[in-house]
Amino acid sequence: MNWTDFWDNVSQIGTEIDRWLRHNRKISGWLLLAVSVGAGLVVNFMVAQTVRMILRRRHVEVLGFLRQYVRNAFYFFVPALFFLIITNIQERAFQRFPYASKAAEVCFVITTTWLVVQLLKVLERLIIRRYDTASDVNLHLRKFVTQIVFVRQLVSIVVITVGFSVLLLSFNGGRKIGLSFLTSAGIASVVIGFAAQRTIANLLAGIQIAFTQQIRVEDAVVVESEWGRIEEINLTNVVVRLWDRRRLILPITYFIEKPFQNWTRSQASVLGTVILYLDYTVPVDQIRQKAKELVENNPLWDREVCTVQVTDTQPTCVVVRVLTSARNAGESFDLRCFLRETIIAFLRDEYPESLPKTRFQLTEINEPASPVKVSDRSL
């Protein structure tokens, strides 16, 4: 049995149900309601089992996204659709319940809005699935993904607004409610303006960030003295995934009003430093050769920068700086830790006298001590 035969049978069943309902218009409305909800649940079950069967045989990414995002909304949408169809076909059965058709319209509008919002999420995932945003070198791709996510959120707000408007207009008093709001707009607009000022500012800041690209998804940033990556950019807030798996949630206006560090704004490669405090007898040339040897055998180094310099002198030691480059901040941190550990072990084994030490100089006093004069007093 192929898909064509399956859908032909489903269509035939629907036609028979419609014909039966039209010839039995005196059936109780409650029975029709139960039948519509039951039919919707049966259709949901059939669709769910079909999707599950297909996913067991082979991985279809579209069906996986639909199952993940649309399943719950679809469970409510199909019974609401059947309820709306029943109330339109069997109007006489619901004469005792004048609000049944209106309830069917309300349920249908709400579930349709919910379903469309979830379908937008599926569309977003289908668009960005092919782009590797975890790679630091894909700056243009991460910019595109950030804009797609933000546009999806804006469209979702528009869909919800349209659905709410349709919901209001479906009632006879909906227009009166709108007119009453307009007539009292003098004071209400001022109050609402002050109340929504922060929300509107966040929305405008989100639009600015989405298209001017101060931050992008998976950018490495330093905010509030914490290093992390941008995980989510929402309409009103930004979620930063910190290095220790915590989540720092900031208002989106933070990235407009306050300074922060973006380590992957134009490129992902960074320079890392290793500071060593060593004795004045340290062989700098040997450290320079050892550092060069270490980074050449380490895949974390991007083969651009590796220098060893004495950057400062102090009364008890000299300051040696090892400067290296890496492809991104995470690899730079690991490379710096590796160099620090290995160079310290190298100096400990080969040049232990180069490690920091404290010197004391003892001198002998050859001059005889002056005699202590004792005075006798006769009492």
Secondary structure, 3 states (H helix, E strand, C coil): CCHHHHHHHHHHHHHHHHHHHHHCCCCCHHHHHHHHHHHHHHHHHHHHHHHHHHHHHCCCHHHHHHHHHCHHHHHHHHHHHHHHHHHHHCCHHHCCCCHHHHHHHHHHHHHHHHHHHHHHHHHHHHHHCCCCCCCCCCHHHHHHHHHHHHHHHHHHHHHHHHHHHHHHHCCCCHHHHHHHHHHCHHHHHHHHHHHCHHHHHHHHHHHHHHHHCCCCCCCEEEECCEEEEEEEECCCEEEEEECCCCEEEEECCHHHHCCCEECCCCCCCEEEEEEEEECCCCCHHHHHHHHHHHHHCCCCEEEEEEEEEEEEECCCCEEEEEEEEECCHHHHHHHHHHHHHHHHHHHHHHCHHHCCCCCCCCCCCCCCCCCCCCCCCCC
